[in-house]
Amino acid sequence: MLKHLVLLAALAFAPAAAAQDHDGHGTATPTEGTAGMDHGAMAHGTMDAADSPSSRAFTEANDRMHAAMGADLSGDADVDFVRSMIPHHQGAIDMARIQLEYGKDPELRALAEAIITAQETEIAEMEAWLAAHDR
């Protein structure tokens, strides 16, 4: 599980960190981040493509995920990690389901199914950890 978490975290956060490199030195300024970003503006292609049902679904899934990940932090790194990763993993599940609904590529559909299975398992493990530690 740890290997999957590290890989998913690296893949999920690397593009966001790169996109926040506004000062040219590899760091975002203190006021920059995902909060307040117009995720709809990040869509590739024409405005018509951004208005497609799948693009709207991805934008909604991303917005839900980011809102849930922005919950109040407790100061306990273990708890904050798990509480942040659960909505992150749920976001992956939501995006995979959008792929299954709108996507056509057989390899990506198989990947989406595998993501759903893996992420549901890991969410259950994290929820069990929270319950076992009365958090």
MDTraj code that builds the backbone (N, CA, C; nanometers):
import mdtraj as md
import numpy as np

residues = "MET LEU LYS HIS LEU VAL LEU LEU ALA ALA LEU ALA PHE ALA PRO ALA ALA ALA ALA GLN ASP HIS ASP GLY HIS GLY THR ALA THR PRO THR GLU GLY THR ALA GLY MET ASP HIS GLY ALA MET ALA HIS GLY THR MET ASP ALA ALA ASP SER PRO SER SER ARG ALA PHE THR GLU ALA ASN ASP ARG MET HIS ALA ALA MET GLY ALA ASP LEU SER GLY ASP ALA ASP VAL ASP PHE VAL ARG SER MET ILE PRO HIS HIS GLN GLY ALA ILE ASP MET ALA ARG ILE GLN LEU GLU TYR GLY LYS ASP PRO GLU LEU ARG ALA LEU ALA GLU ALA ILE ILE THR ALA GLN GLU THR GLU ILE ALA GLU MET GLU ALA TRP LEU ALA ALA HIS ASP ARG".split()
xyz = np.array([
    [0.0819, -0.1191, 0.0000],
    [0.0000, 0.0000, 0.0000],
    [0.0860, 0.1250, 0.0000],
    [0.1927, 0.1283, 0.0775],
    [0.2757, 0.2474, 0.0869],
    [0.3337, 0.2844, -0.0486],
    [0.3776, 0.1849, -0.1249],
    [0.4338, 0.2115, -0.2563],
    [0.3297, 0.2791, -0.3460],
    [0.2035, 0.2339, -0.3384],
    [0.0969, 0.2939, -0.4177],
    [0.0686, 0.4368, -0.3727],
    [0.0671, 0.4602, -0.2414],
    [0.0405, 0.5939, -0.1900],
    [0.1472, 0.6925, -0.2351],
    [0.2737, 0.6504, -0.2265],
    [0.3826, 0.7393, -0.2649],
    [0.3741, 0.7718, -0.4132],
    [0.3513, 0.6715, -0.4962],
    [0.3417, 0.6929, -0.6400],
    [0.2238, 0.7834, -0.6731],
    [0.1078, 0.7567, -0.6153],
    [-0.0093, 0.8389, -0.6435],
    [0.0095, 0.9814, -0.5959],
    [0.0681, 0.9978, -0.4800],
    [0.0914, 1.1329, -0.4299],
    [0.1874, 1.2080, -0.5199],
    [0.2924, 1.1407, -0.5648],
    [0.3890, 1.2060, -0.6533],
    [0.3247, 1.2452, -0.7852],
    [0.2454, 1.1555, -0.8409],
    [0.1801, 1.1858, -0.9672],
    [0.0761, 1.2954, -0.9526],
    [0.0057, 1.2955, -0.8427],
    [-0.1017, 1.3929, -0.8241],
    [-0.0488, 1.5324, -0.7944],
    [0.0586, 1.5412, -0.7170],
    [0.1033, 1.6721, -0.6722],
    [0.2118, 1.7323, -0.7601],
    [0.2836, 1.6538, -0.8373],
    [0.3898, 1.7092, -0.9219],
    [0.3366, 1.8079, -1.0238],
    [0.2279, 1.7770, -1.0985],
    [0.1780, 1.8759, -1.1939],
    [0.1282, 2.0025, -1.1249],
    [0.0656, 1.9886, -1.0083],
    [0.0159, 2.1061, -0.9377],
    [0.1316, 2.1926, -0.8905],
    [0.2386, 2.1287, -0.8412],
    [0.3536, 2.2054, -0.7958],
    [0.4207, 2.2757, -0.9127],
    [0.4320, 2.2078, -1.0254],
    [0.4931, 2.2692, -1.1431],
    [0.4103, 2.3870, -1.1917],
    [0.2796, 2.3730, -1.1861],
    [0.1921, 2.4803, -1.2316],
    [0.2005, 2.6017, -1.1402],
    [0.2444, 2.5815, -1.0155],
    [0.2517, 2.6918, -0.9202],
    [0.3876, 2.7588, -0.9202],
    [0.4787, 2.7214, -1.0079],
    [0.6125, 2.7789, -1.0140],
    [0.6067, 2.9116, -1.0876],
    [0.5529, 3.0124, -1.0190],
    [0.5321, 3.1411, -1.0827],
    [0.6496, 3.2361, -1.0650],
    [0.7428, 3.2043, -0.9755],
    [0.8544, 3.2955, -0.9572],
    [0.9787, 3.2492, -1.0315],
    [0.9703, 3.1355, -1.1022],
    [1.0818, 3.0864, -1.1813],
    [1.1891, 3.0168, -1.1006],
    [1.1679, 3.0000, -0.9697],
    [1.2689, 2.9376, -0.8853],
    [1.2187, 2.8103, -0.8191],
    [1.1122, 2.7537, -0.8721],
    [1.0629, 2.6278, -0.8190],
    [0.9716, 2.6400, -0.6994],
    [0.9311, 2.7610, -0.6646],
    [0.8428, 2.7778, -0.5498],
    [0.7282, 2.8695, -0.5865],
    [0.6175, 2.8459, -0.5247],
    [0.5023, 2.9341, -0.5420],
    [0.5112, 3.0430, -0.4374],
    [0.4576, 3.1574, -0.4689],
    [0.4562, 3.2628, -0.3682],
    [0.3558, 3.2252, -0.2617],
    [0.3667, 3.2800, -0.1404],
    [0.2814, 3.2376, -0.0289],
    [0.1325, 3.2503, -0.0558],
    [0.0914, 3.3402, -0.1412],
    [-0.0516, 3.3576, -0.1644],
    [-0.1027, 3.2708, -0.2774],
    [-0.0133, 3.1941, -0.3419],
    [-0.0565, 3.1117, -0.4527],
    [-0.0861, 2.9707, -0.4057],
    [-0.1714, 2.9028, -0.4784],
    [-0.2061, 2.7647, -0.4476],
    [-0.3284, 2.7269, -0.5265],
    [-0.3900, 2.6159, -0.4910],
    [-0.5067, 2.5708, -0.5660],
    [-0.6325, 2.6417, -0.5229],
    [-0.6370, 2.6955, -0.4017],
    [-0.7577, 2.7657, -0.3573],
    [-0.7794, 2.8873, -0.4452],
    [-0.8988, 2.9015, -0.4939],
    [-0.9320, 3.0163, -0.5747],
    [-0.8948, 3.0020, -0.7211],
    [-0.8287, 2.8923, -0.7570],
    [-0.7933, 2.8723, -0.8972],
    [-0.9178, 2.8385, -0.9762],
    [-0.9230, 2.8847, -1.0984],
    [-1.0331, 2.8522, -1.1878],
    [-0.9965, 2.7244, -1.2607],
    [-1.0376, 2.6094, -1.2064],
    [-1.0013, 2.4818, -1.2664],
    [-1.0604, 2.4660, -1.4048],
    [-1.1707, 2.5311, -1.4334],
    [-1.2281, 2.5262, -1.5663],
    [-1.1365, 2.5904, -1.6681],
    [-1.0586, 2.6889, -1.6266],
    [-0.9680, 2.7573, -1.7178],
    [-0.8473, 2.6719, -1.7511],
    [-0.8250, 2.5630, -1.6764],
    [-0.7103, 2.4785, -1.7001],
    [-0.7371, 2.3745, -1.8084],
    [-0.8585, 2.3683, -1.8603],
    [-0.8917, 2.2696, -1.9618],
    [-0.8130, 2.2976, -2.0888],
    [-0.7744, 2.1910, -2.1565],
    [-0.7008, 2.2039, -2.2809],
    [-0.7990, 2.2068, -2.3967],
    [-0.7639, 2.2763, -2.5008],
    [-0.8483, 2.2787, -2.6194],
    [-0.9341, 2.4029, -2.6221],
    [-1.0402, 2.3934, -2.6956],
    [-1.1269, 2.5089, -2.7144],
    [-1.2258, 2.5212, -2.6008],
    [-1.2923, 2.6342, -2.5983],
    [-1.3939, 2.6564, -2.4959],
    [-1.5064, 2.5547, -2.5106],
    [-1.5390, 2.5152, -2.6337],
    [-1.6433, 2.4151, -2.6534],
    [-1.6043, 2.2830, -2.5874],
    [-1.4766, 2.2458, -2.5952],
    [-1.4305, 2.1220, -2.5323],
    [-1.4450, 2.1305, -2.3814],
    [-1.4182, 2.2467, -2.3247],
    [-1.4296, 2.2638, -2.1795],
    [-1.5740, 2.2546, -2.1337],
    [-1.6659, 2.2781, -2.2249],
    [-1.8074, 2.2707, -2.1915],
    [-1.8657, 2.1320, -2.2157],
    [-1.7826, 2.0363, -2.2549],
    [-1.8340, 1.9021, -2.2806],
    [-1.8780, 1.8378, -2.1492],
    [-1.9673, 1.7409, -2.1559],
    [-2.0123, 1.6737, -2.0318],
    [-1.8966, 1.6125, -1.9518],
    [-1.8008, 1.5523, -2.0204],
    [-1.6898, 1.4922, -1.9460],
    [-1.6031, 1.5993, -1.8810],
    [-1.5781, 1.7097, -1.9506],
    [-1.4979, 1.8180, -1.8914],
    [-1.5681, 1.8772, -1.7707],
    [-1.6978, 1.8968, -1.7802],
    [-1.7730, 1.9481, -1.6655],
    [-1.7657, 1.8490, -1.5492],
    [-1.7772, 1.7208, -1.5792],
    [-1.7713, 1.6189, -1.4740],
    [-1.6342, 1.6178, -1.4067],
    [-1.5253, 1.6281, -1.4865],
    [-1.3911, 1.6324, -1.4282],
    [-1.3735, 1.7572, -1.3416],
    [-1.4220, 1.8707, -1.3879],
    [-1.4111, 1.9948, -1.3105],
    [-1.4857, 1.9822, -1.1788],
    [-1.6059, 1.9278, -1.1821],
    [-1.6841, 1.9094, -1.0593],
    [-1.6140, 1.8136, -0.9635],
    [-1.5593, 1.7041, -1.0167],
    [-1.4881, 1.6072, -0.9322],
    [-1.3658, 1.6716, -0.8677],
    [-1.2903, 1.7476, -0.9458],
    [-1.1724, 1.8162, -0.8914],
    [-1.2112, 1.9169, -0.7843],
    [-1.3168, 1.9929, -0.8092],
    [-1.3605, 2.0924, -0.7116],
    [-1.4026, 2.0259, -0.5801],
    [-1.4771, 1.9134, -0.5897],
    [-1.5180, 1.8404, -0.4683],
    [-1.3959, 1.7904, -0.3926],
    [-1.3010, 1.7331, -0.4664],
    [-1.1813, 1.6766, -0.4041],
    [-1.1019, 1.7855, -0.3330],
    [-1.0781, 1.8977, -0.4010],
    [-0.9980, 2.0043, -0.3407],
    [-1.0679, 2.0652, -0.2196],
    [-1.1988, 2.0792, -0.2253],
    [-1.2727, 2.1323, -0.1101],
    [-1.2604, 2.0382, 0.0089],
    [-1.2733, 1.9088, -0.0148],
    [-1.2642, 1.8115, 0.0947],
    [-1.1221, 1.8018, 0.1494],
    [-1.0234, 1.8164, 0.0620],
    [-0.8850, 1.8101, 0.1085],
    [-0.8479, 1.9340, 0.1889],
    [-0.9226, 2.0410, 0.1738],
    [-0.8936, 2.1642, 0.2443],
    [-0.9560, 2.1728, 0.3816],
    [-1.0011, 2.0598, 0.4341],
    [-1.0620, 2.0587, 0.5674],
    [-0.9609, 2.1046, 0.6713],
    [-1.0107, 2.1465, 0.7862],
    [-0.9228, 2.1939, 0.8939],
    [-0.8211, 2.0876, 0.9321],
    [-0.6988, 2.1311, 0.9513],
    [-0.5923, 2.0403, 0.9928],
    [-0.5894, 2.0324, 1.1450],
    [-0.5483, 1.9171, 1.1961],
    [-0.5517, 1.8923, 1.3405],
    [-0.4192, 1.9219, 1.4096],
    [-0.3112, 1.9287, 1.3323],
    [-0.1791, 1.9417, 1.3933],
    [-0.1128, 1.8075, 1.4163],
    [-0.1852, 1.7000, 1.3982],
    [-0.1328, 1.5638, 1.4093],
    [-0.1047, 1.5163, 1.2661],
    [0.0220, 1.5015, 1.2311],
    [0.0603, 1.4677, 1.0936],
    [-0.0035, 1.3375, 1.0464],
    [-0.0149, 1.2390, 1.1330],
    [-0.0746, 1.1113, 1.0936],
    [-0.2215, 1.1292, 1.0566],
    [-0.2941, 1.1975, 1.1428],
    [-0.4367, 1.2205, 1.1200],
    [-0.4572, 1.3079, 0.9967],
    [-0.3801, 1.4149, 0.9867],
    [-0.3960, 1.5067, 0.8733],
    [-0.3638, 1.4371, 0.7422],
    [-0.2619, 1.3512, 0.7420],
    [-0.2275, 1.2752, 0.6223],
    [-0.3454, 1.1893, 0.5772],
    [-0.3989, 1.1106, 0.6694],
    [-0.5078, 1.0196, 0.6346],
    [-0.6332, 1.0966, 0.5954],
    [-0.6675, 1.1986, 0.6729],
    [-0.7878, 1.2763, 0.6411],
    [-0.7759, 1.3500, 0.5077],
    [-0.6567, 1.3846, 0.4678],
    [-0.6365, 1.4498, 0.3375],
    [-0.6322, 1.3481, 0.2237],
    [-0.5758, 1.2326, 0.2510],
    [-0.5626, 1.1310, 0.1461],
    [-0.6963, 1.0654, 0.1118],
    [-0.7861, 1.0545, 0.2069],
    [-0.9156, 0.9919, 0.1781],
    [-0.9888, 1.0673, 0.0669],
    [-1.0074, 1.1989, 0.0761],
    [-1.0745, 1.2674, -0.0357],
    [-0.9900, 1.2684, -0.1625],
    [-0.8580, 1.2658, -0.1484],
    [-0.7709, 1.2581, -0.2654],
    [-0.7958, 1.1268, -0.3405],
    [-0.8019, 1.0181, -0.2658],
    [-0.8302, 0.8880, -0.3268],
    [-0.9722, 0.8838, -0.3826],
    [-1.0670, 0.9437, -0.3111],
    [-1.2045, 0.9486, -0.3613],
    [-1.2093, 1.0268, -0.4917],
    [-1.1298, 1.1312, -0.5022],
    [-1.1216, 1.2071, -0.6263],
    [-1.0728, 1.1202, -0.7411],
    [-0.9743, 1.0341, -0.7128],
    [-0.9255, 0.9417, -0.8159],
    [-1.0361, 0.8454, -0.8593],
    [-1.1136, 0.7980, -0.7636],
    [-1.2260, 0.7093, -0.7956],
    [-1.3281, 0.7832, -0.8812],
    [-1.3608, 0.9053, -0.8419],
    [-1.4590, 0.9833, -0.9177],
    [-1.4115, 1.0066, -1.0610],
    [-1.2826, 1.0399, -1.0770],
    [-1.2296, 1.0623, -1.2114],
    [-1.2270, 0.9330, -1.2927],
    [-1.1955, 0.8224, -1.2282],
    [-1.1956, 0.6937, -1.2978],
    [-1.3367, 0.6580, -1.3447],
    [-1.4351, 0.6886, -1.2632],
    [-1.5741, 0.6619, -1.3033],
    [-1.6150, 0.7499, -1.4210],
    [-1.5650, 0.8721, -1.4257],
    [-1.5921, 0.9589, -1.5407],
    [-1.5281, 0.8989, -1.6654],
    [-1.4068, 0.8467, -1.6510],
    [-1.3411, 0.7798, -1.7640],
    [-1.4267, 0.6637, -1.8125],
    [-1.4789, 0.5851, -1.7211],
    [-1.5617, 0.4704, -1.7613],
    [-1.6906, 0.5162, -1.8287],
    [-1.7437, 0.6297, -1.7862],
    [-1.8674, 0.6796, -1.8458],
    [-1.8445, 0.7384, -1.9843],
    [-1.7366, 0.8127, -2.0022],
    [-1.7171, 0.8872, -2.1266],
    [-1.6022, 0.8361, -2.2140],
    [-1.5050, 0.7693, -2.1550],
    [-1.3868, 0.7265, -2.2296],
    [-1.4126, 0.6054, -2.3164],
    [-1.3286, 0.5924, -2.4175],
    [-1.3446, 0.4824, -2.5118],
    [-1.2222, 0.3910, -2.5188],
    [-1.1061, 0.4397, -2.4806],
    [-0.9829, 0.3625, -2.4935],
    [-0.9860, 0.2429, -2.3979],
    [-0.9719, 0.1219, -2.4522],
    [-0.9803, 0.0013, -2.3676],
    [-0.8723, -0.0047, -2.2589],
    [-0.7513, 0.0415, -2.2897],
    [-0.6450, 0.0388, -2.1895],
    [-0.6763, 0.1345, -2.0747],
    [-0.7258, 0.2520, -2.1077],
    [-0.7593, 0.3485, -2.0028],
    [-0.8801, 0.3043, -1.9229],
    [-0.9740, 0.2370, -1.9870],
    [-1.0899, 0.1847, -1.9143],
    [-1.0442, 0.0785, -1.8133],
    [-0.9517, -0.0078, -1.8559],
    [-0.8982, -0.1100, -1.7650],
    [-0.8220, -0.0440, -1.6498],
    [-0.7440, 0.0591, -1.6812],
    [-0.6719, 0.1326, -1.5768],
    [-0.7709, 0.1958, -1.4804],
    [-0.8771, 0.2567, -1.5321],
    [-0.9785, 0.3194, -1.4462],
    [-1.0396, 0.2161, -1.3520],
    [-1.0691, 0.0987, -1.4017],
    [-1.1256, -0.0067, -1.3166],
    [-1.0268, -0.0474, -1.2077],
    [-0.8992, -0.0580, -1.2435],
    [-0.7972, -0.0944, -1.1450],
    [-0.7809, 0.0154, -1.0401],
    [-0.7889, 0.1403, -1.0829],
    [-0.7784, 0.2530, -0.9894],
    [-0.8925, 0.2490, -0.8896],
    [-1.0126, 0.2240, -0.9371],
    [-1.1281, 0.2184, -0.8480],
    [-1.1077, 0.1110, -0.7420],
    [-1.0679, -0.0067, -0.7839],
    [-1.0464, -0.1178, -0.6907],
    [-0.9385, -0.0840, -0.5882],
    [-0.8249, -0.0337, -0.6354],
    [-0.7128, -0.0034, -0.5457],
    [-0.7480, 0.1089, -0.4484],
    [-0.8099, 0.2141, -0.5000],
    [-0.8387, 0.3292, -0.4153],
    [-0.9469, 0.2982, -0.3124],
    [-1.0469, 0.2192, -0.3502],
    [-1.1492, 0.1799, -0.2525],
    [-1.0874, 0.0994, -0.1396],
    [-0.9939, 0.0113, -0.1727],
    [-0.9253, -0.0687, -0.0718],
    [-0.8444, 0.0209, 0.0219],
    [-0.7718, 0.1159, -0.0358],
    [-0.6887, 0.2031, 0.0458],
    [-0.7721, 0.2979, 0.1313],
    [-0.8844, 0.3456, 0.0790],
    [-0.9738, 0.4289, 0.1602],
    [-1.0237, 0.3485, 0.2803],
    [-1.0615, 0.2238, 0.2568],
    [-1.1085, 0.1391, 0.3674],
    [-0.9981, 0.1212, 0.4715],
    [-0.8735, 0.1021, 0.4278],
    [-0.7614, 0.0876, 0.5213],
    [-0.7416, 0.2152, 0.6033],
    [-0.7514, 0.3298, 0.5384],
    [-0.7315, 0.4565, 0.6097],
    [-0.8463, 0.4841, 0.7063],
    [-0.9686, 0.4535, 0.6651],
    [-1.0828, 0.4708, 0.7555],
    [-1.0708, 0.3776, 0.8751],
    [-1.0229, 0.2559, 0.8521],
    [-1.0021, 0.1620, 0.9621],
    [-0.8936, 0.2143, 1.0569],
    [-0.7886, 0.2748, 1.0020],
    [-0.6845, 0.3324, 1.0865],
    [-0.7419, 0.4426, 1.1733],
    [-0.8211, 0.5315, 1.1127],
    [-0.8828, 0.6394, 1.1916],
    [-0.9699, 0.5826, 1.3032],
    [-1.0496, 0.4826, 1.2723],
    [-1.1393, 0.4230, 1.3720],
    [-1.0596, 0.3542, 1.4832],
    [-0.9521, 0.2853, 1.4461],
    [-0.8712, 0.2143, 1.5440],
    [-0.7973, 0.3102, 1.6365],
    [-0.7731, 0.4299, 1.5906],
    [-0.7000, 0.5287, 1.6697],
    [-0.7933, 0.6369, 1.7244],
    [-0.9242, 0.6088, 1.7249],
    [-1.0246, 0.6999, 1.7797],
    [-1.0072, 0.8429, 1.7270],
    [-0.9971, 0.8537, 1.5962],
    [-0.9740, 0.9877, 1.5390],
    [-1.0794, 1.0211, 1.4391],
])
top = md.Topology()
chain = top.add_chain()
for i, resn in enumerate(residues, 1):
    res = top.add_residue(resn, chain, resSeq=i)
    for name in ("N", "CA", "C"):
        top.add_atom(name, md.element.get_by_symbol(name[0]), res)
traj = md.Trajectory(xyz[None], top)
